[in-house]
Amino acid sequence: MASTKKKSTGLGRGLGSILPDVDIDAAMGRTNLTTAVVNIAVDDIETNPFQPRKEFDENALEELSQSIKQQGVITPVTVRQMPNGKYQLIAGERRLRASRLAGLTEIPAYIRVATDSQMMEMALVENIQRENLNAMEIAFSYNALIEECQLTHEQLSEKVGKDRSTITNYLRLLNLPSETQIALCSDQISMAHARCLVNVEDTEQHLAILHDIINRQLSVRQTEQLVKDFAKSKKVVTSKKKKEDLPEVHAAMKSALKQYLQSEVDIKRSRRGKGTLTIHFNNDRDFERIIKLIKEN
């Protein structure tokens, strides 16, 4: 039989309001139990499948483990009970891992009733507050919450306590090439660098700038300038391409007309073949000269 004890401690943002207390008597098949915190066997707790954090710092876990050996688990983990009698972790994976390292057989826990979407939401909220997820982990988690819980950016903003623009900026990271996402996860570039790179849609140029940032250790300001320079050069290239995009037969006729009329000639043509032919003249006399040449031909 698991032991119980009173515990007065906060659950962190959203946990208490979103996840109701389970009926402990019904959940554990016992009577005369009023406290919401119980000691649960560590081996009876499964990890949270919606845990957004994929990497855990081994040194930090070891430090937490040593602290737990000395002082115990100060803040209970939060779990939900499964049909098989086991428990599934909602929040507190670092504490659970460190407790296992410390050799604990039991851990204090809150038992809550939670749906899959609530579990995902609470895992995200708790990790953002306590462990500083890397930018890509946050982006993937936000996206999962939006899809699974069918939330708008505004609703998600309210739930996690972040500005809507912040939510949008994180979600834009999902459009980055995988190499850039990996660089962001491994701290080779910062979130600010990544936000600059989001605006470079040309993959080849995007990766070239990424490698420049890493190899030359460019600052965010230098990166912004590099992206601006690329945008300017792209406009010039696009403009030249549009001018040279005239089919060969039309370009040849333009040249022939210019030579015959001794005036500037412009031809604009759409991909469907529709277009305009423009003949320039300097004055009325020049206009009459051009008309005469056209009539004679």
LOKE-698578 format. One record per residue (C-alpha): residue number from 1; residue in one letter; x, y, z. Coordinates in steps of 0.02 Angstrom, whole numbers, plus 32768, in hexadecimal, padded with zeros to 4 digits. Each point is the difference from the previous one (the first is absolute). Layout:
BEGIN
+-------+------+------+------+------+
: dokol : selo :    X :    Y :    Z :
+-------+------+------+------+------+
:   NUM :    A :    X :    Y :    Z :
...
+-------+------+------+------+------+
REM end
This chain:
BEGIN
+-------+------+------+------+------+
: dokol : selo :    X :    Y :    Z :
+-------+------+------+------+------+
:     1 :    M : 8000 : 8000 : 8000 :
:     2 :    A : 8046 : 80A9 : 7FCD :
:     3 :    S : 801B : 807C : 808D :
:     4 :    T : 7FB2 : 80AD : 7FFF :
:     5 :    K : 802D : 80AB : 8042 :
:     6 :    K : 7FBF : 80B1 : 7FFB :
:     7 :    K : 8057 : 8074 : 7F89 :
:     8 :    S : 7FDD : 80B7 : 7FE2 :
:     9 :    T : 8055 : 8031 : 7F60 :
:    10 :    G : 7FCF : 8054 : 7F5D :
:    11 :    L : 7FE5 : 7FA1 : 7F60 :
:    12 :    G : 8044 : 8082 : 7F8A :
:    13 :    R : 7FA1 : 8060 : 7F7A :
:    14 :    G : 7F64 : 7FA9 : 7FC3 :
:    15 :    L : 8013 : 7F56 : 8054 :
:    16 :    G : 7F84 : 801D : 808B :
:    17 :    S : 7F7F : 8058 : 7F94 :
:    18 :    I : 8006 : 7F8A : 7F6B :
:    19 :    L : 8018 : 7F58 : 8054 :
:    20 :    P : 7F7F : 7FD6 : 8088 :
:    21 :    D : 802C : 7F93 : 8095 :
:    22 :    V : 7FD5 : 7F4A : 7FE9 :
:    23 :    D : 7F92 : 7FAC : 8082 :
:    24 :    I : 8090 : 7FB0 : 805F :
:    25 :    D : 7F8F : 7F82 : 8057 :
:    26 :    A : 7FBE : 7FC1 : 7F5A :
:    27 :    A : 80A8 : 8009 : 7FA9 :
:    28 :    M : 8060 : 7F9D : 8082 :
:    29 :    G : 7F75 : 7F95 : 8047 :
:    30 :    R : 8014 : 8047 : 80B1 :
:    31 :    T : 7F95 : 805B : 807D :
:    32 :    N : 801A : 808F : 807B :
:    33 :    L : 8081 : 8052 : 7F8E :
:    34 :    T : 7FEE : 80BC : 7FEA :
:    35 :    T : 80AB : 803E : 7FCB :
:    36 :    A : 8024 : 8022 : 7F47 :
:    37 :    V : 80B8 : 7FCF : 800F :
:    38 :    V : 8034 : 7F4A : 800D :
:    39 :    N : 80A2 : 7F9E : 7FF7 :
:    40 :    I : 8004 : 7F92 : 7F65 :
:    41 :    A : 807C : 7F77 : 7FD4 :
:    42 :    V : 807D : 8044 : 7F82 :
:    43 :    D : 7FF3 : 7F5F : 7F9A :
:    44 :    D : 7F44 : 801B : 7FED :
:    45 :    I : 8017 : 80A4 : 7FA2 :
:    46 :    E : 800C : 8002 : 7F42 :
:    47 :    T : 804F : 8093 : 7FA5 :
:    48 :    N : 7F95 : 8082 : 7FAB :
:    49 :    P : 7FEE : 7FD7 : 7F45 :
:    50 :    F : 7FDE : 80B8 : 7FDF :
:    51 :    Q : 809F : 803B : 8055 :
:    52 :    P : 8044 : 808D : 7F91 :
:    53 :    R : 80B1 : 7FF6 : 8043 :
:    54 :    K : 8066 : 7F7D : 7FA5 :
:    55 :    E : 80AB : 8020 : 804E :
:    56 :    F : 802A : 8006 : 80BA :
:    57 :    D : 80A5 : 8044 : 8043 :
:    58 :    E : 8053 : 7F6F : 8059 :
:    59 :    N : 8068 : 8071 : 8072 :
:    60 :    A : 7F65 : 8062 : 8034 :
:    61 :    L : 7FA3 : 7F5E : 8023 :
:    62 :    E : 8091 : 7FC3 : 806C :
:    63 :    E : 8000 : 80A3 : 8063 :
:    64 :    L : 7F44 : 7FF3 : 801A :
:    65 :    S : 8016 : 7F4A : 8034 :
:    66 :    Q : 807E : 8031 : 8086 :
:    67 :    S : 7F8A : 8086 : 803F :
:    68 :    I : 7F71 : 7F82 : 8009 :
:    69 :    K : 806E : 7F89 : 8065 :
:    70 :    Q : 801D : 808B : 807E :
:    71 :    Q : 7F56 : 8057 : 8006 :
:    72 :    G : 7F85 : 7F8C : 7FA8 :
:    73 :    V : 7F89 : 8035 : 7F76 :
:    74 :    I : 7FC3 : 80AC : 8033 :
:    75 :    T : 7F80 : 8018 : 7F73 :
:    76 :    P : 7F91 : 7F6A : 7FDA :
:    77 :    V : 7FF1 : 7FC1 : 7F4D :
:    78 :    T : 7F55 : 7FFD : 7FAD :
:    79 :    V : 7FB6 : 7F5F : 7FBA :
:    80 :    R : 7F5F : 7FB3 : 7FC0 :
:    81 :    Q : 7FC9 : 7F4F : 8026 :
:    82 :    M : 7FF3 : 7F86 : 7F6F :
:    83 :    P : 7F82 : 7F71 : 7FEB :
:    84 :    N : 8088 : 7F80 : 8028 :
:    85 :    G : 801A : 804C : 80AD :
:    86 :    K : 80A5 : 8052 : 7FCF :
:    87 :    Y : 801B : 80BB : 7FF5 :
:    88 :    Q : 8033 : 806F : 7F6F :
:    89 :    L : 806A : 8099 : 8020 :
:    90 :    I : 7FB3 : 80A9 : 7FD6 :
:    91 :    A : 8087 : 8072 : 8043 :
:    92 :    G : 80A6 : 7FE9 : 805A :
:    93 :    E : 806A : 7F8E : 7F93 :
:    94 :    R : 80A5 : 804A : 803E :
:    95 :    R : 7FCB : 7FE0 : 80B4 :
:    96 :    L : 7FCC : 7F4E : 7FD4 :
:    97 :    R : 80A3 : 7FDA : 7FA5 :
:    98 :    A : 8068 : 804D : 808A :
:    99 :    S : 7F9F : 7F9E : 8084 :
:   100 :    R : 8027 : 7F5F : 7FA5 :
:   101 :    L : 80B8 : 8032 : 7FFB :
:   102 :    A : 7FF7 : 8023 : 80BA :
:   103 :    G : 7FBC : 7F51 : 801F :
:   104 :    L : 7F55 : 8036 : 803F :
:   105 :    T : 7F77 : 7F7D : 7FF9 :
:   106 :    E : 7F72 : 807B : 801E :
:   107 :    I : 7FDE : 80B4 : 7FCD :
:   108 :    P : 7F7B : 807D : 8039 :
:   109 :    A : 7F7F : 8021 : 7F7A :
:   110 :    Y : 7F61 : 805D : 7FD8 :
:   111 :    I : 7F7E : 7F90 : 7FAC :
:   112 :    R : 7F9A : 805C : 7F7F :
:   113 :    V : 7F7C : 7FD6 : 7F7F :
:   114 :    A : 8043 : 8033 : 7F55 :
:   115 :    T : 7FDA : 7FE3 : 7F49 :
:   116 :    D : 808D : 7FE9 : 7F82 :
:   117 :    S : 7FF0 : 80B5 : 7FC8 :
:   118 :    Q : 8008 : 803E : 80B5 :
:   119 :    M : 809A : 7F95 : 801E :
:   120 :    M : 8054 : 804A : 7F68 :
:   121 :    E : 7FD2 : 80AF : 8036 :
:   122 :    M : 803E : 7FEA : 80B2 :
:   123 :    A : 80A2 : 7FAF : 7FCA :
:   124 :    L : 8023 : 8094 : 7F8F :
:   125 :    V : 7FD0 : 8085 : 8080 :
:   126 :    E : 8066 : 7FB0 : 808B :
:   127 :    N : 809A : 7FE9 : 7F94 :
:   128 :    I : 7FFC : 80B1 : 7FBC :
:   129 :    Q : 7FF7 : 8043 : 80B1 :
:   130 :    R : 807D : 7F8C : 8052 :
:   131 :    E : 807D : 7FC0 : 7F81 :
:   132 :    N : 8012 : 8078 : 7F6E :
:   133 :    L : 7FDB : 7F90 : 7F6C :
:   134 :    N : 8068 : 8025 : 7F66 :
:   135 :    A : 7FA8 : 8064 : 7F79 :
:   136 :    M : 7FD9 : 7F6C : 7F8F :
:   137 :    E : 7FB6 : 7F9A : 8090 :
:   138 :    I : 7F8E : 8092 : 8028 :
:   139 :    A : 7FD0 : 8015 : 7F49 :
:   140 :    F : 7FD5 : 7F47 : 7FEC :
:   141 :    S : 7F9D : 8002 : 80A2 :
:   142 :    Y : 7F9E : 809C : 7FD1 :
:   143 :    N : 7FD6 : 7FB2 : 7F59 :
:   144 :    A : 7FC9 : 7F5D : 8053 :
:   145 :    L : 7F90 : 805F : 8078 :
:   146 :    I : 7FB1 : 8062 : 7F72 :
:   147 :    E : 7FDE : 7F63 : 7F9B :
:   148 :    E : 7FCB : 7F8B : 808D :
:   149 :    C : 7F9A : 807D : 8064 :
:   150 :    Q : 7FC5 : 8063 : 7F68 :
:   151 :    L : 8039 : 80A5 : 804A :
:   152 :    T : 8015 : 80A7 : 7FA9 :
:   153 :    H : 80A2 : 8060 : 8019 :
:   154 :    E : 7FA0 : 8076 : 8071 :
:   155 :    Q : 7FBD : 7F72 : 806C :
:   156 :    L : 80AB : 7FB0 : 800D :
:   157 :    S : 8048 : 80A9 : 802F :
:   158 :    E : 7F89 : 800B : 8093 :
:   159 :    K : 8023 : 7F4F : 803B :
:   160 :    V : 80BE : 800D : 8003 :
:   161 :    G : 8009 : 80B8 : 8032 :
:   162 :    K : 805E : 8039 : 7F65 :
:   163 :    D : 7FDD : 808B : 7F83 :
:   164 :    R : 7FAC : 7FC9 : 7F60 :
:   165 :    S : 8093 : 8043 : 7F9B :
:   166 :    T : 8075 : 7F92 : 8068 :
:   167 :    I : 7F96 : 7F67 : 7FD7 :
:   168 :    T : 8005 : 802B : 7F47 :
:   169 :    N : 80BC : 801A : 8000 :
:   170 :    Y : 801C : 7F54 : 804D :
:   171 :    L : 7F8B : 7FAB : 7F85 :
:   172 :    R : 805C : 8050 : 7F6D :
:   173 :    L : 809B : 7F9F : 8035 :
:   174 :    L : 7FA9 : 7F62 : 7FC2 :
:   175 :    N : 8017 : 8041 : 7F4F :
:   176 :    L : 80BE : 8002 : 8012 :
:   177 :    P : 8069 : 7F7C : 7FA6 :
:   178 :    S : 802F : 7F6D : 8071 :
:   179 :    E : 80B7 : 8035 : 8004 :
:   180 :    T : 7FCF : 80AA : 8047 :
:   181 :    Q : 7F8D : 7FB0 : 8080 :
:   182 :    I : 808E : 7F8E : 8039 :
:   183 :    A : 8076 : 8096 : 800E :
:   184 :    L : 7F7D : 8058 : 806C :
:   185 :    C : 7FE8 : 7F68 : 8070 :
:   186 :    S : 80BC : 7FEE : 8019 :
:   187 :    D : 8017 : 80BA : 8029 :
:   188 :    Q : 806B : 801F : 7F65 :
:   189 :    I : 7F89 : 808F : 7FD8 :
:   190 :    S : 7F87 : 8061 : 806D :
:   191 :    M : 7F45 : 8018 : 7FF1 :
:   192 :    A : 8023 : 80B0 : 7FBE :
:   193 :    H : 8071 : 7FB9 : 7F78 :
:   194 :    A : 7F78 : 7F84 : 7FD1 :
:   195 :    R : 7F7E : 8089 : 7FF3 :
:   196 :    C : 806F : 8058 : 7F81 :
:   197 :    L : 8017 : 7F61 : 7F9C :
:   198 :    V : 7F44 : 7FDE : 7FF8 :
:   199 :    N : 7FF5 : 808D : 7F81 :
:   200 :    V : 807A : 7FAC : 7F88 :
:   201 :    E : 7F96 : 7F86 : 7F9D :
:   202 :    D : 8086 : 7FD1 : 7F80 :
:   203 :    T : 8046 : 7F60 : 804F :
:   204 :    E : 80AD : 800E : 7FB3 :
:   205 :    Q : 8018 : 80B4 : 8036 :
:   206 :    H : 7FB0 : 7FDB : 80A9 :
:   207 :    L : 807F : 7F78 : 8026 :
:   208 :    A : 808E : 806B : 7FC1 :
:   209 :    I : 7FD0 : 8088 : 807D :
:   210 :    L : 7FEB : 7F7D : 8088 :
:   211 :    H : 80B2 : 7FC0 : 7FE4 :
:   212 :    D : 8040 : 80B4 : 8000 :
:   213 :    I : 7FAD : 801E : 80A9 :
:   214 :    I : 804F : 7F65 : 804B :
:   215 :    N : 80AD : 8009 : 7FB0 :
:   216 :    R : 8018 : 80BB : 8015 :
:   217 :    Q : 7F9E : 800B : 80A4 :
:   218 :    L : 7F96 : 808D : 7FBC :
:   219 :    S : 7F99 : 806A : 8076 :
:   220 :    V : 7F45 : 8014 : 7FE8 :
:   221 :    R : 801B : 80AE : 7FB9 :
:   222 :    Q : 807F : 7FBF : 7F82 :
:   223 :    T : 7F87 : 7F76 : 7FD0 :
:   224 :    E : 7F74 : 807E : 7FE7 :
:   225 :    Q : 8070 : 8063 : 7F8A :
:   226 :    L : 8031 : 7F63 : 7FA2 :
:   227 :    V : 7F49 : 7FD4 : 7FE6 :
:   228 :    K : 7FD9 : 80B1 : 7FC6 :
:   229 :    D : 8090 : 7FFC : 7F84 :
:   230 :    F : 7FC0 : 7F5C : 7FBB :
:   231 :    A : 7F50 : 8047 : 7FED :
:   232 :    K : 8044 : 8095 : 7F9F :
:   233 :    S : 806A : 7F94 : 7F8D :
:   234 :    K : 7F6C : 7F8E : 7FE2 :
:   235 :    K : 7F95 : 8094 : 7FC8 :
:   236 :    V : 8087 : 8036 : 7F85 :
:   237 :    V : 8011 : 7F50 : 7FB9 :
:   238 :    T : 7F42 : 7FEF : 7FF3 :
:   239 :    S : 7FF2 : 80A7 : 7FA7 :
:   240 :    K : 8087 : 7FCF : 7F82 :
:   241 :    K : 7FAF : 7F57 : 7FE7 :
:   242 :    K : 7F59 : 8052 : 7FD8 :
:   243 :    K : 8051 : 806E : 7F7C :
:   244 :    E : 8059 : 7F6D : 7FB2 :
:   245 :    D : 7F68 : 7F90 : 8009 :
:   246 :    L : 7FC5 : 8031 : 7F51 :
:   247 :    P : 7FF9 : 7F6D : 7F85 :
:   248 :    E : 808B : 7FFE : 7F80 :
:   249 :    V : 7F8F : 8028 : 7F6B :
:   250 :    H : 7FB7 : 8098 : 8059 :
:   251 :    A : 80AC : 803C : 8036 :
:   252 :    A : 803D : 7FF3 : 7F4C :
:   253 :    M : 7F69 : 8060 : 7FBF :
:   254 :    K : 801A : 8087 : 8083 :
:   255 :    S : 80B3 : 8016 : 7FC7 :
:   256 :    A : 7FCC : 8004 : 7F48 :
:   257 :    L : 7F76 : 8081 : 8020 :
:   258 :    K : 8076 : 806D : 8064 :
:   259 :    Q : 807D : 7FFF : 7F71 :
:   260 :    Y : 7F7D : 801E : 7F79 :
:   261 :    L : 7FA2 : 808B : 805A :
:   262 :    Q : 809B : 804B : 8051 :
:   263 :    S : 7F9F : 8011 : 80A2 :
:   264 :    E : 7FF3 : 7FA8 : 80A7 :
:   265 :    V : 7F89 : 7F6D : 7FFD :
:   266 :    D : 7FB9 : 7F9F : 8094 :
:   267 :    I : 7FA7 : 7F5A : 7FF9 :
:   268 :    K : 7FA9 : 7FB6 : 8097 :
:   269 :    R : 7FB7 : 7F52 : 7FF6 :
:   270 :    S : 7FA7 : 7F91 : 807E :
:   271 :    R : 8018 : 7F45 : 8008 :
:   272 :    R : 7F5C : 7FEB : 7FA4 :
:   273 :    G : 803F : 8067 : 7F6D :
:   274 :    K : 7FA0 : 80A0 : 8026 :
:   275 :    G : 8065 : 80A0 : 8004 :
:   276 :    T : 8023 : 80B0 : 7FC3 :
:   277 :    L : 8071 : 804E : 7F7C :
:   278 :    T : 803B : 80B0 : 802A :
:   279 :    I : 805C : 8073 : 7F86 :
:   280 :    H : 804E : 809C : 8049 :
:   281 :    F : 800B : 80A8 : 7FA5 :
:   282 :    N : 8052 : 80A4 : 8032 :
:   283 :    N : 7F87 : 8080 : 7FB2 :
:   284 :    D : 7F75 : 8014 : 7F80 :
:   285 :    R : 807A : 8002 : 7F70 :
:   286 :    D : 8050 : 7F5F : 803D :
:   287 :    F : 7F52 : 7FB5 : 8013 :
:   288 :    E : 7FD5 : 8029 : 7F4A :
:   289 :    R : 80A5 : 7FB4 : 7FC7 :
:   290 :    I : 7FDB : 7F5E : 8059 :
:   291 :    I : 7F4D : 7FF7 : 7FBD :
:   292 :    K : 8041 : 801B : 7F50 :
:   293 :    L : 807C : 7F71 : 8012 :
:   294 :    I : 7F77 : 7F8E : 8040 :
:   295 :    K : 7F8B : 802D : 7F6F :
:   296 :    E : 8089 : 7FE7 : 7F81 :
:   297 :    N : 801F : 7F52 : 8040 :
+-------+------+------+------+------+
REM end
